[in-house]
Each structure stands twice: as structure tokens, then as C-alpha cells.
Amino acid sequence: MPVKVVALVTVKPGADEAFVAAAGPCVAASRAEPGVLHYDLWREAEGERRFVFNELYVDDAAVQAHMASDHFKAFGVAARDLAAARPTIIVTHPVDVAPQV
């Protein structure tokens, strides 16, 4: 079953460019993982202007493989000093509301 992960990150004032620079290698390497269908970094247009990771995996095992990857761990270490708080992470599974056409 596919898994959608959305991670919301608020960074410290003035840390935006450093956060994007730190995220770049992780995003690139994550897109090359075999179980990753989609992996992008977005930015809220209004409000807190948090960074938003939009991730789609083939299954839970792919999520676990991503979290165990060296590039994900390296990004976590780099982002720790840039984040204003712990990220909000939302893990979801699809809900079938209509037949696929």
C-alpha cells in the first residue's frame, strides 16, 4: 500500500538559505531511492512559511529504508541546528473513495 508523508519544518530566522542548501543533497538522493515515487520540498506561501516535504513511497518498507539512509541521517544532523522546533510529520495511507478509472 502506498504511503504519503508530509513533513512540516519551521526554521530559525535567517536560516532559510542554509536549510535549502542542506536539504538539496537529501532531496536528490531520495528521488533516486527505488521505493520513492515522489519527493519534493515546498514552501508555504503564507503564514509561518514553513518548509514542506511532500513524499510518496511504494510501501511502509520504502519509508523505513529512506529513514535508514545515510543521506537522510546526514540531513537530520544538519537540519537540527537550523530548525526552530521539531518537525511535524504526518504519515498517511490512501482512502479509496471512488473506483479507479
GROMACS elastic network, one bead per residue, 0.5 to 0.9 nm:
[ bonds ]
;  ai    aj funct       b0    kb
    1    57     6  0.88474   500
    1    58     6  0.65926   500
    1    59     6  0.51975   500
    1    60     6  0.75996   500
    1    93     6  0.73022   500
    1    94     6  0.78697   500
    2    56     6  0.71121   500
    2    57     6  0.56676   500
    2    60     6  0.74424   500
    2    92     6  0.87476   500
    2    93     6  0.63998   500
    2    94     6  0.69876   500
    3    55     6  0.82274   500
    3    56     6  0.57899   500
    3    57     6  0.51652   500
    3    58     6  0.64323   500
    3    59     6  0.55765   500
    3    60     6  0.64169   500
    3    62     6  0.87726   500
    3    63     6  0.77013   500
    3    91     6  0.69926   500
    3    92     6  0.58477   500
    3    93     6  0.51258   500
    3    94     6  0.73256   500
    4    54     6  0.76370   500
    4    55     6  0.57219   500
    4    57     6  0.64362   500
    4    58     6  0.89989   500
    4    90     6  0.81435   500
    4    91     6  0.59221   500
    4    92     6  0.51319   500
    4    93     6  0.62907   500
    4    94     6  0.79261   500
    5    53     6  0.77316   500
    5    54     6  0.62944   500
    5    55     6  0.50116   500
    5    56     6  0.63135   500
    5    57     6  0.81305   500
    5    63     6  0.86332   500
    5    89     6  0.70298   500
    5    90     6  0.56402   500
    5    92     6  0.62672   500
    5    93     6  0.89143   500
    6    52     6  0.67273   500
    6    53     6  0.55267   500
    6    54     6  0.50008   500
    6    55     6  0.62220   500
    6    56     6  0.87848   500
    6    88     6  0.81569   500
    6    89     6  0.58258   500
    6    90     6  0.51306   500
    6    91     6  0.66012   500
    6    92     6  0.83607   500
    7    51     6  0.80654   500
    7    52     6  0.56196   500
    7    54     6  0.69481   500
    7    55     6  0.83659   500
    7    87     6  0.64007   500
    7    88     6  0.55848   500
    7    90     6  0.62197   500
    7    91     6  0.85863   500
    8    50     6  0.62318   500
    8    51     6  0.57619   500
    8    53     6  0.65757   500
    8    87     6  0.54711   500
    8    88     6  0.50379   500
    8    89     6  0.63793   500
    8    90     6  0.84465   500
    9    50     6  0.54476   500
    9    51     6  0.50743   500
    9    52     6  0.64153   500
    9    53     6  0.82147   500
    9    83     6  0.67981   500
    9    84     6  0.80704   500
    9    85     6  0.76186   500
    9    86     6  0.73427   500
    9    88     6  0.67057   500
    9    89     6  0.88026   500
   10    48     6  0.74492   500
   10    49     6  0.76331   500
   10    51     6  0.64025   500
   10    82     6  0.87379   500
   10    83     6  0.58248   500
   10    84     6  0.56272   500
   10    85     6  0.65597   500
   10    86     6  0.81666   500
   10    87     6  0.71098   500
   11    14     6  0.81784   500
   11    15     6  0.61491   500
   11    16     6  0.66023   500
   11    19     6  0.74738   500
   11    50     6  0.72733   500
   11    51     6  0.79349   500
   11    79     6  0.85547   500
   11    81     6  0.89340   500
   11    82     6  0.55857   500
   11    85     6  0.74810   500
   12    15     6  0.54686   500
   12    16     6  0.76439   500
   12    81     6  0.85770   500
   12    82     6  0.58086   500
   12    83     6  0.55655   500
   12    85     6  0.84483   500
   13    16     6  0.73721   500
   13    82     6  0.88644   500
   13    84     6  0.82151   500
   14    17     6  0.76367   500
   14    18     6  0.84589   500
   15    18     6  0.53496   500
   15    19     6  0.60360   500
   15    20     6  0.87021   500
   15    82     6  0.59245   500
   15    83     6  0.81002   500
   16    19     6  0.51533   500
   16    20     6  0.62847   500
   16    21     6  0.86395   500
   16    51     6  0.89963   500
   16    82     6  0.82143   500
   17    20     6  0.51859   500
   17    21     6  0.61276   500
   17    22     6  0.85758   500
   18    21     6  0.50241   500
   18    22     6  0.60888   500
   18    23     6  0.85351   500
   18    79     6  0.87849   500
   18    82     6  0.75854   500
   19    22     6  0.50706   500
   19    23     6  0.60416   500
   19    24     6  0.86272   500
   19    78     6  0.81713   500
   19    79     6  0.64877   500
   19    82     6  0.64206   500
   19    83     6  0.81977   500
   20    23     6  0.50171   500
   20    24     6  0.61233   500
   20    41     6  0.86827   500
   21    24     6  0.53996   500
   21    25     6  0.77955   500
   22    25     6  0.67175   500
   22    26     6  0.75005   500
   22    74     6  0.89273   500
   22    75     6  0.62980   500
   22    78     6  0.64838   500
   22    79     6  0.70031   500
   23    26     6  0.52923   500
   23    27     6  0.60617   500
   23    28     6  0.86433   500
   23    41     6  0.81582   500
   23    75     6  0.63959   500
   23    78     6  0.87069   500
   23    79     6  0.80052   500
   24    27     6  0.52411   500
   24    28     6  0.62080   500
   24    29     6  0.86326   500
   24    41     6  0.88304   500
   25    28     6  0.51522   500
   25    29     6  0.60656   500
   25    30     6  0.83608   500
   25    71     6  0.72866   500
   25    75     6  0.81492   500
   26    29     6  0.52277   500
   26    30     6  0.58423   500
   26    31     6  0.85203   500
   26    71     6  0.52966   500
   26    72     6  0.59435   500
   26    74     6  0.80592   500
   26    75     6  0.62742   500
   27    30     6  0.50740   500
   27    31     6  0.62017   500
   27    32     6  0.88834   500
   27    39     6  0.65648   500
   27    40     6  0.67009   500
   27    41     6  0.74698   500
   27    71     6  0.87373   500
   27    72     6  0.87626   500
   28    31     6  0.53764   500
   28    32     6  0.68330   500
   28    39     6  0.85318   500
   29    32     6  0.52664   500
   29    33     6  0.67729   500
   29    71     6  0.68267   500
   29    72     6  0.86897   500
   30    33     6  0.52692   500
   30    34     6  0.88424   500
   30    36     6  0.69468   500
   30    38     6  0.88088   500
   30    39     6  0.67656   500
   30    66     6  0.71216   500
   30    69     6  0.87040   500
   30    71     6  0.77583   500
   30    72     6  0.78811   500
   31    34     6  0.82334   500
   31    35     6  0.89991   500
   31    36     6  0.61381   500
   31    37     6  0.74969   500
   31    38     6  0.67055   500
   31    39     6  0.57885   500
   31    40     6  0.83716   500
   32    35     6  0.86362   500
   32    36     6  0.72994   500
   33    36     6  0.55058   500
   33    37     6  0.86529   500
   33    62     6  0.84237   500
   33    65     6  0.86934   500
   33    66     6  0.75170   500
   34    37     6  0.81352   500
   34    58     6  0.89044   500
   34    62     6  0.78751   500
   35    56     6  0.87361   500
   35    57     6  0.56334   500
   35    58     6  0.53812   500
   35    59     6  0.73699   500
   35    61     6  0.81413   500
   35    63     6  0.77874   500
   35    65     6  0.82461   500
   35    66     6  0.83332   500
   36    39     6  0.70148   500
   36    55     6  0.76701   500
   36    56     6  0.61285   500
   36    58     6  0.64390   500
   36    59     6  0.89489   500
   36    62     6  0.68675   500
   36    63     6  0.81419   500
   36    66     6  0.82889   500
   37    55     6  0.77139   500
   37    56     6  0.53147   500
   37    57     6  0.53631   500
   37    58     6  0.66252   500
   38    54     6  0.74438   500
   38    55     6  0.54168   500
   38    57     6  0.70211   500
   39    53     6  0.71657   500
   39    54     6  0.57387   500
   39    56     6  0.64642   500
   39    57     6  0.86748   500
   40    52     6  0.81945   500
   40    53     6  0.57845   500
   40    54     6  0.52444   500
   40    55     6  0.65279   500
   41    51     6  0.68812   500
   41    52     6  0.56763   500
   41    54     6  0.62776   500
   41    55     6  0.87263   500
   42    50     6  0.85148   500
   42    51     6  0.57324   500
   42    53     6  0.62318   500
   42    54     6  0.73715   500
   43    46     6  0.88700   500
   43    49     6  0.59970   500
   43    50     6  0.58517   500
   43    52     6  0.57039   500
   43    53     6  0.86390   500
   44    47     6  0.72151   500
   44    48     6  0.71910   500
   44    50     6  0.53882   500
   44    51     6  0.63375   500
   44    52     6  0.70758   500
   45    48     6  0.85840   500
   45    49     6  0.59448   500
   45    50     6  0.86006   500
   46    49     6  0.55560   500
   46    50     6  0.87747   500
   47    50     6  0.80516   500
   56    59     6  0.87449   500
   56    63     6  0.87274   500
   57    60     6  0.73991   500
   57    61     6  0.87033   500
   57    62     6  0.59818   500
   57    63     6  0.63554   500
   58    61     6  0.81354   500
   58    62     6  0.63483   500
   58    63     6  0.82923   500
   59    62     6  0.54457   500
   59    63     6  0.67904   500
   60    63     6  0.50703   500
   60    64     6  0.63637   500
   60    65     6  0.86866   500
   61    64     6  0.50703   500
   61    65     6  0.61505   500
   61    66     6  0.86050   500
   62    66     6  0.61281   500
   62    67     6  0.86242   500
   63    66     6  0.51065   500
   63    67     6  0.62543   500
   63    68     6  0.86931   500
   64    67     6  0.51015   500
   64    68     6  0.62369   500
   64    69     6  0.87244   500
   65    68     6  0.51181   500
   65    69     6  0.62354   500
   66    69     6  0.51685   500
   66    70     6  0.86593   500
   66    71     6  0.86152   500
   66    72     6  0.67817   500
   67    70     6  0.84498   500
   67    71     6  0.89479   500
   67    72     6  0.60456   500
   67    73     6  0.72074   500
   68    71     6  0.86945   500
   68    72     6  0.71033   500
   68    73     6  0.70590   500
   69    72     6  0.53836   500
   69    73     6  0.63769   500
   69    74     6  0.86937   500
   70    73     6  0.51527   500
   70    74     6  0.60486   500
   70    75     6  0.85649   500
   71    74     6  0.50662   500
   71    75     6  0.61218   500
   71    76     6  0.85722   500
   72    75     6  0.51576   500
   72    76     6  0.62011   500
   72    77     6  0.88239   500
   73    76     6  0.50246   500
   73    77     6  0.64334   500
   73    78     6  0.87982   500
   74    77     6  0.52504   500
   74    78     6  0.63410   500
   74    79     6  0.86104   500
   75    78     6  0.50294   500
   75    79     6  0.58566   500
   75    80     6  0.83697   500
   76    79     6  0.51725   500
   76    80     6  0.60038   500
   77    80     6  0.53787   500
   77    81     6  0.76565   500
   78    81     6  0.63964   500
   78    82     6  0.72685   500
   79    83     6  0.59412   500
   80    83     6  0.56264   500
   80    84     6  0.85601   500
   80    85     6  0.86311   500
   80    86     6  0.82887   500
   81    84     6  0.81080   500
   82    85     6  0.89807   500
   83    86     6  0.69952   500
   83    87     6  0.78914   500
   84    87     6  0.87998   500
   85    88     6  0.89317   500
   96    99     6  0.72960   500
   96   100     6  0.87056   500
   98   101     6  0.89048   500
